């Protein structure tokens, strides 16, 4: 499932108002948040890594924040030209 968020100014640029978004997560779900340095990492043909490749990568069993960043760098033949931040949250079973 791909959940598109609400866009706005990046955190810390200026005072801004942000909307809350509640996303219910089930066991085994991965929630990935990334900066545009990942999705906009471009190869020599100026093709961007894009959300389709991000989704495809994250559907693999051993996907991690680091492996996504590495995949974007490999696609772009080097480090992205912009910031490249990835945060991954994995939902585990409730063991209470």
Secondary structure as UniProt FT lines:
FT   TURN            11..12
FT   TURN            27..28
FT   STRAND          30..34
FT   HELIX           36..39
FT   TURN            44..45
FT   HELIX           50..58
FT   TURN            61..62
FT   HELIX           65..75
FT   TURN            76..77
FT   STRAND          86..90
//
